[in-house]
Amino acid sequence: MKAELKKFNMLGRDGEWFIPDNTEYFGALLDLVIGPPDSKGGDNFSAVVCTPLWFADNVLNPKPGHETHERHSHPLFGRHYLFVQSYDERAIRDVVEYFIASQTADNWDRLATLLSRELAWEFEDYVDVKD
């Protein structure tokens, strides 16, 4: 089984389509819908796309009073981040599509789990509670 990209959005802090002021220093949210080729929809996946310097300034070493959901000033793993040298929407989309195309599995749950190694998946760690 393969997967395909159904929706690709790159969003800024305001939730609007992202276009950076500085193409060499930025961070944005990738909001993706990925599903089987024969389905209309898919599951939600996300990642932060950013330059290494933006990551260092905003995640590794945020300045006092800096607004961020991350609060780290120590080594940390970079899961669910896509690092780029500069903003190139086509190149970012291409690498996302290449990654998706490179994954195969016998069923959707296994395939989505493989995708979730790099992309945050809405159902990661989901447990179906039955009465």
Secondary structure, DSSP 4 states (H G I P E B T S, - for coil): ---EEEEEEEE-TTSSBP--SSTTS-EEEEEEEEE-TTSS--EEEEEEEE-HHHHIIIIISPPTT---S----S----TTEEE-SS--HHHHHHHHHHHHHT---SSHHHHHHHHTTTSEETTTT------
